Amino acid sequence: MRTNKIYKILVILCSLLCLSNHVETNAMSSINEDMEQYVESMVEEGNLPGVFVAIVKDDAPPIFIMKGYQDIKNGVLVTENTRFEMGSNSKAYTGLGLLYLVKQEKIKLDDPVKKYIPWFELYYRGEEQEILVKDLLYQTTGVNPSTIGLILPDNNDDALFTTVEELTEHETIFKAGEHFLYATINYDCIGLLIEEVTGKSFEEFMNETILPKYGLKNTYAGKQAIGKDRFAATGYKLGLLGNVENQAPIYRGNTPAGYIVTDGCDLAKWLELQLEAVMKKDTCDEIIAKSQIPDTRVEPLQVEPYSEAFQYSAGWLVFEDEVISHGGNNPDFSSYLLIDGKHGYAVGVLCNRDTSYAYGIAKGISDILQGKPPSKAPTDIFIAIIAIVKIGLIVINALLAWMGTMLIRKYTYIRRNRYSFITSVNKNKKKIIVYVGITIMILVIPAILIWKSMYSLEFLSVWAPECFMILLEELVLLLIIAMLNKMLHVLLPKGEVLR
């Protein structure tokens, strides 16, 4: 009798356990479906070419969501093997490389950078600063963020040297070690430092030492290798009629800061490694754990789109409640990684277009995993630019047609009536000089402003939508034609009316 009771209790417990597992499975299945639908809606809303999403939960197999195309023209869909440029999420890999050398006792974070690169000098208001290795790692050099404009297309072996050498010609805007100020070129300096210490190129060091150490077999450093990679996603920019295939130049001098290339499988591995460290598991890697420790020398900072303050570590924004994250943007790629140790999950988003939707999707997935409605994606600045460009091109082209017609009519009228240009010019010298001066200023002032800002026209043309540059060119043309119209009007005898 007693045996029967025990048997019944065991049957009931097993039934309850099975029911619990069934409910949990159904709940997870529902969440997965919600995430799938959410990503699909974001891809449609943002007109994104291709998106890969990896979701890693503590002690569970990774979830992959793949939408859109690796290559639109050839109809190649995004898969877990598709490789994307990581943009500034490359910094966490480079930071790990530096900390590896620190563990090997080949570099010390408290050493001046000059110990390893003797000619490296940065000045603040005419006074040389002592830049420590950790100032590069934690973005406290005081270097102006606009120095990204100093990084030029370059595929030569000395590209990192050239980039850092150019940086030393410009003063910092803060004293070293006093403020966090994100400047992508700081990590290019780390790349050169690694080259000086190891005697290898940055790409060789990462591809032969760091990436294999963590089992990242499908990840590599250097955009120059993309051309040989059949799994590499095609990059796109947003155009007037949708996504336009784009081939950005090679910025080898910016590889440590922006050109780690990875696929979906390796992204999941990378997220798992980071999640273990955030959750402070015994199995976590010591160097990865150290890479997540923030710099506490400076005050936490809160900037959009974040609602909470963060501190910076080795390529990560470190928030309270065991959360780290980072974004990445290249001219035609974007990414966002978010690791939440408190809730035990990590989300990675890769896209083959520069867009804020990468952040939006990661944040939305995070919300769903916490049982909250997904946040609305932040406004994509490129979508806003395209909307402005469309209106601008319509208005400018209409004005160009009207002013061009008026210009031809005035010129034809003057020629038909045999008015002497020389005589007219002599009579109106002062006015003509003013108009010529204004025309020259229209051409020169923008060039001066661009030169002062360290952003070249070439840099703007690489990062901005192609149609935006067309708009600028047409605007300059419109102003020149307007001035020519005004000058020809002056040349017309007073009181004359075009007939």
C-alpha positions in Angstrom: 0.0 0.0 0.0 2.8 2.4 1.0 4.6 1.5 -2.3 1.5 2.5 -4.3 1.4 5.9 -2.6 5.0 6.6 -3.3 4.5 5.5 -6.9 1.5 7.9 -7.3 3.5 10.8 -5.8 6.3 10.1 -8.2 3.9 10.0 -11.1 2.4 13.4 -10.0 5.8 15.0 -9.6 6.9 13.8 -13.0 3.7 15.1 -14.5 4.2 18.5 -12.9 7.8 18.6 -14.1 6.8 17.7 -17.6 4.0 20.3 -17.5 6.5 22.9 -16.2 8.9 22.1 -19.0 6.1 22.2 -21.5 5.0 25.6 -20.3 8.6 26.9 -20.3 9.1 25.6 -23.8 5.9 27.2 -25.1 6.9 30.5 -23.4 10.3 30.4 -25.0 8.9 29.5 -28.3 6.5 32.5 -28.0 9.4 34.8 -27.2 11.4 33.5 -30.1 8.5 34.1 -32.4 8.1 37.7 -31.0 11.8 38.4 -31.7 11.6 37.0 -35.2 8.6 39.1 -36.0 10.2 42.2 -34.4 13.4 41.9 -36.4 11.4 41.4 -39.6 9.3 44.5 -38.9 12.5 46.5 -38.2 14.2 45.3 -41.5 11.0 46.4 -43.4 10.7 49.7 -41.6 14.3 50.6 -42.1 14.5 49.1 -45.6 17.7 47.3 -44.4 19.6 45.2 -47.0 20.6 42.4 -44.7 20.6 41.7 -40.9 22.0 39.0 -38.7 21.0 38.7 -35.1 22.5 36.4 -32.5 20.9 35.9 -29.1 22.9 34.0 -26.5 21.2 32.9 -23.2 23.0 31.5 -20.2 23.6 27.7 -20.8 21.3 27.6 -23.8 22.1 27.1 -27.5 22.4 30.4 -29.4 19.4 31.7 -31.4 20.0 33.1 -34.9 17.7 35.4 -36.8 18.6 36.1 -40.4 16.8 38.5 -42.6 17.6 40.1 -46.0 20.5 39.7 -48.3 24.3 39.3 -48.2 24.3 40.4 -51.8 21.1 41.9 -53.3 22.1 41.8 -56.9 22.9 38.1 -56.9 20.1 37.2 -54.5 22.4 35.7 -51.9 20.6 35.6 -48.5 22.2 36.3 -45.1 23.3 33.1 -43.3 25.2 32.3 -40.2 28.3 32.2 -42.4 27.9 35.7 -43.8 30.7 38.0 -42.7 30.2 41.6 -41.7 32.5 44.5 -40.8 32.3 45.2 -37.1 33.0 48.9 -37.2 33.9 50.2 -33.7 33.0 46.9 -32.1 36.5 46.0 -33.4 37.9 48.0 -30.5 37.0 45.3 -27.9 39.2 42.8 -29.9 42.0 45.3 -30.1 41.7 46.0 -26.4 41.9 42.3 -25.7 45.1 42.1 -27.8 46.7 44.9 -25.8 45.7 43.3 -22.5 47.1 40.0 -23.7 50.5 41.7 -24.1 50.1 43.2 -20.7 49.6 39.7 -19.2 52.7 38.6 -21.2 54.5 41.5 -19.4 55.5 43.1 -22.8 53.5 46.2 -22.1 52.4 48.1 -18.9 49.3 50.2 -18.9 50.9 52.8 -16.7 53.8 53.3 -19.0 54.1 56.4 -21.2 53.3 55.6 -24.9 56.7 57.2 -25.7 58.4 54.2 -24.1 57.2 52.1 -27.0 56.8 54.8 -29.7 59.6 57.3 -28.9 58.4 60.0 -31.4 54.8 59.9 -30.1 54.0 63.4 -28.8 50.6 65.1 -28.2 50.3 68.7 -27.0 47.6 70.6 -25.1 47.8 74.4 -25.5 51.4 74.2 -26.5 52.4 71.9 -23.6 53.4 68.3 -24.2 51.2 65.7 -22.5 52.4 62.5 -20.9 50.1 60.0 -22.6 49.9 56.7 -20.8 49.0 53.4 -22.5 45.8 53.3 -20.5 44.8 56.7 -21.8 44.6 55.2 -25.3 42.7 52.1 -24.0 40.2 54.1 -21.9 39.8 57.1 -24.3 41.3 59.7 -22.0 44.0 61.2 -24.2 41.9 64.4 -24.8 42.2 63.8 -28.6 39.4 65.5 -30.6 36.8 63.0 -32.0 37.0 64.8 -35.4 40.5 63.4 -35.9 38.7 60.5 -37.6 38.9 62.9 -40.6 42.7 62.5 -40.5 42.4 58.8 -41.4 42.9 58.6 -45.2 42.3 55.7 -47.6 45.6 53.7 -47.5 46.4 50.0 -48.1 50.2 50.3 -47.5 52.1 48.4 -44.8 52.9 51.6 -43.0 49.3 52.9 -42.9 49.1 52.8 -39.0 52.4 54.7 -38.8 51.1 57.4 -41.2 47.8 57.7 -39.3 49.5 58.2 -35.9 52.1 60.5 -37.3 49.4 62.7 -38.7 47.6 62.8 -35.3 50.8 64.2 -33.6 50.4 67.3 -35.7 47.2 68.3 -33.9 46.6 69.5 -30.3 44.3 67.8 -27.9 41.3 69.6 -26.5 41.6 68.3 -23.0 44.5 67.4 -20.7 45.4 63.7 -20.8 43.8 61.5 -18.1 41.1 64.1 -17.0 38.1 63.3 -19.2 36.6 60.5 -21.3 36.4 61.6 -24.9 35.7 59.0 -27.5 38.1 59.3 -30.5 38.4 56.3 -32.8 42.0 57.1 -33.6 43.1 56.2 -30.0 42.7 52.6 -30.9 44.8 53.0 -34.1 47.5 54.2 -31.8 47.1 51.0 -29.9 47.4 49.1 -33.1 50.8 50.8 -33.9 51.9 50.1 -30.3 51.2 46.4 -30.8 53.2 46.4 -34.1 56.1 48.1 -32.4 56.1 45.6 -29.5 55.5 42.4 -31.4 57.4 43.2 -34.6 54.4 41.9 -36.5 51.7 43.8 -38.5 48.6 44.4 -36.5 46.6 42.0 -38.8 49.2 39.2 -38.3 49.2 39.6 -34.5 45.4 39.4 -34.3 44.9 36.7 -37.0 47.7 34.4 -35.7 47.5 35.0 -31.9 44.4 36.6 -30.5 41.6 35.3 -32.6 42.7 31.6 -32.7 43.2 31.8 -28.9 39.5 32.3 -28.5 38.4 29.9 -31.2 37.2 32.6 -33.6 38.0 30.7 -36.8 35.8 32.7 -39.1 36.9 36.1 -37.8 39.8 38.2 -39.2 41.4 41.6 -39.0 41.7 43.8 -42.1 39.3 45.0 -44.8 41.9 44.2 -47.5 41.2 40.4 -47.1 37.4 40.9 -47.8 37.9 40.8 -51.6 39.1 37.1 -51.3 36.2 36.1 -49.0 33.1 34.7 -50.8 31.1 34.9 -47.5 31.8 38.6 -47.1 28.6 40.7 -47.2 28.3 43.4 -49.8 28.2 46.9 -48.2 25.3 49.3 -49.0 24.5 53.0 -48.6 21.0 54.5 -48.6 20.2 56.2 -51.9 17.2 58.1 -53.3 15.6 54.8 -54.5 16.7 52.5 -51.7 19.9 50.6 -50.9 22.8 51.2 -53.3 25.8 48.9 -53.5 28.9 50.6 -52.2 32.6 49.7 -52.1 34.2 51.9 -49.4 38.0 52.5 -49.7 40.4 50.5 -47.6 41.5 52.4 -44.4 44.2 50.1 -43.2 45.3 52.9 -40.8 42.0 52.4 -39.1 41.9 48.5 -38.9 42.4 48.3 -35.1 39.5 50.7 -34.5 37.0 49.5 -37.1 37.9 46.6 -39.3 37.5 43.3 -37.5 35.3 41.1 -39.8 33.2 38.3 -38.3 30.3 35.9 -39.1 27.3 34.9 -37.1 28.8 31.7 -35.6 31.8 33.5 -34.3 29.7 36.4 -33.1 27.7 34.0 -30.9 31.0 32.6 -29.5 32.2 36.1 -28.8 29.0 37.0 -27.0 29.2 33.8 -25.0 32.8 34.7 -23.9 31.7 38.2 -22.9 28.5 36.9 -21.1 30.6 34.5 -19.0 32.8 37.3 -17.9 30.0 39.7 -17.1 28.3 37.1 -15.0 31.6 36.4 -13.3 31.6 32.7 -13.9 34.5 30.6 -12.8 34.9 29.5 -16.4 35.4 33.0 -17.8 38.7 34.0 -19.4 40.9 36.2 -17.2 41.9 38.7 -19.9 38.3 39.1 -21.1 37.2 39.7 -17.5 39.9 42.4 -17.2 38.8 44.0 -20.5 35.4 44.7 -19.0 36.7 46.5 -15.9 36.0 50.3 -16.4 38.3 53.2 -15.9 37.3 54.8 -12.6 39.7 57.8 -12.9 37.0 59.9 -14.6 33.3 60.5 -13.9 30.6 58.4 -15.5 29.1 60.0 -18.6 25.5 60.0 -19.9 24.8 60.7 -23.6 22.1 59.9 -26.1 20.7 57.4 -26.9 21.5 56.0 -23.4 19.3 56.9 -20.4 22.0 55.8 -17.9 25.5 56.9 -17.3 28.4 54.6 -18.3 32.2 54.3 -17.9 34.6 53.0 -20.5 36.7 49.9 -20.4 38.7 48.2 -23.2 36.3 48.8 -26.0 33.1 48.6 -24.0 30.6 50.9 -22.4 30.1 49.7 -18.9 26.7 50.4 -17.2 25.4 49.5 -13.8 23.5 46.2 -13.2 26.1 44.1 -15.0 25.4 45.5 -18.5 28.0 46.3 -21.2 27.4 47.3 -24.8 29.0 49.0 -27.8 28.1 50.2 -31.3 30.0 50.1 -34.5 29.7 52.0 -37.8 31.6 51.9 -41.0 30.7 53.7 -44.2 28.5 50.8 -45.3 28.2 48.5 -42.2 27.0 48.7 -38.6 26.8 46.6 -35.5 25.6 46.6 -32.0 26.4 44.3 -29.1 24.6 44.2 -25.7 25.5 41.9 -22.9 23.3 41.7 -19.8 24.7 39.7 -17.0 21.9 40.4 -14.5 19.3 38.8 -16.8 21.8 36.2 -18.3 21.6 37.0 -22.1 23.6 38.8 -24.8 22.4 40.2 -28.2 24.5 40.9 -31.2 23.3 42.7 -34.4 25.2 42.9 -37.7 24.0 44.9 -40.8 25.5 45.6 -44.2 24.5 49.3 -44.1 25.4 52.1 -41.7 22.3 52.6 -39.7 21.0 53.3 -36.1 18.6 50.3 -36.6 21.4 48.0 -35.4 21.2 49.7 -32.0 17.4 49.8 -32.2 17.1 46.1 -32.9 19.5 45.1 -30.1 17.6 47.2 -27.6 14.2 45.9 -28.8 15.4 42.3 -28.5 16.7 43.1 -25.0 13.3 44.5 -24.1 11.4 41.4 -25.4 13.7 39.1 -23.4 12.8 41.1 -20.3 9.1 40.8 -21.0 8.7 44.5 -22.0 7.4 46.0 -25.2 10.3 46.7 -27.6 11.6 50.2 -27.7 11.1 52.3 -30.8 14.3 52.4 -32.9 16.0 55.8 -32.9 15.7 58.0 -36.0 18.1 56.9 -38.7 20.0 60.0 -39.6 20.6 58.8 -43.2 16.8 58.3 -43.7 16.3 61.9 -42.5 19.1 63.1 -44.8 17.6 61.3 -47.8 14.2 62.9 -47.1 15.8 66.4 -47.0 17.9 65.7 -50.1 14.7 64.7 -52.1 13.0 67.9 -51.2 16.2 69.9 -51.8 16.9 68.4 -55.2 13.3 69.1 -56.4 13.6 72.8 -55.3 17.2 73.3 -56.5 16.6 71.7 -59.9 13.5 73.8 -60.4 15.4 77.0 -59.6 18.3 75.8 -61.8 16.0 75.4 -64.7 14.4 78.8 -64.1 17.7 80.7 -63.5 19.4 78.9 -66.4 16.5 80.0 -68.7 16.9 83.6 -67.4 20.6 83.5 -67.9 20.3 82.4 -71.5 17.7 85.0 -72.2 19.8 87.9 -70.8 22.9 86.8 -72.6 21.0 86.4 -75.9 19.3 89.8 -75.5 22.6 91.6 -74.9 24.3 89.9 -77.9 21.3 90.6 -80.2 21.2 94.2 -79.3 25.0 94.5 -79.6 25.6 96.0 -76.2 29.3 96.3 -75.4 30.3 94.0 -72.5 33.5 96.0 -72.0 31.6 99.3 -71.9 29.0 97.9 -69.5 31.6 96.4 -67.3 33.5 99.7 -67.1 30.4 101.5 -66.1 29.6 99.0 -63.3 33.1 98.0 -62.1 32.3 98.2 -58.4 29.1 96.1 -58.6 30.8 93.5 -60.8 33.8 93.3 -58.4 31.3 92.7 -55.5 29.5 90.0 -57.3 32.7 88.3 -58.4 33.9 88.4 -54.8 30.7 86.9 -53.5 31.0 84.1 -56.1 34.6 83.4 -55.1 33.5 83.3 -51.4 30.8 80.8 -52.2 33.5 78.5 -53.5 36.3 79.2 -51.0 34.5 79.5 -47.6 33.1 76.0 -47.6 36.5 74.6 -48.6 38.1 76.6 -45.7 35.5 75.3 -43.2 36.0 71.7 -44.3 39.8 72.1 -44.0 39.5 73.6 -40.5 37.2 70.8 -39.4 39.7 68.1 -40.5 36.9 66.5 -42.6 37.9 66.4 -46.3 35.4 66.3 -49.2 36.7 62.8 -49.8 35.9 61.8 -46.3 32.4 63.3 -46.5 31.8 61.6 -49.9 32.7 58.2 -48.4 30.5 58.5 -45.3 27.5 60.5 -46.6 24.9 59.3 -49.0 26.0 59.8 -52.7 22.9 62.0 -53.4 23.9 64.3 -50.5 27.1 65.2 -52.3 25.1 65.8 -55.5 22.8 68.1 -53.6 25.9 70.1 -52.3 27.3 70.3 -55.9 24.0 71.5 -57.3 23.6 74.1 -54.5 27.0 75.6 -55.3 26.1 75.6 -59.0 22.8 77.3 -58.2 24.6 80.1 -56.2 27.1 80.6 -59.1 24.3 80.9 -61.7 22.4 83.3 -59.4 25.5 85.5 -59.3 26.0 85.3 -63.1 22.3 86.3 -63.5 22.8 89.2 -61.2 26.0 90.4 -63.1 24.2 90.1 -66.5 21.3 92.1 -65.1 23.7 94.9 -64.1 25.2 94.8 -67.7 21.7 95.5 -69.1 21.2 99.2 -69.8 19.0 100.7 -67.1 15.3 100.4 -67.8 15.7 97.7 -70.4 13.2 94.9 -70.2 13.7 91.5 -71.7 11.4 90.8 -74.6 
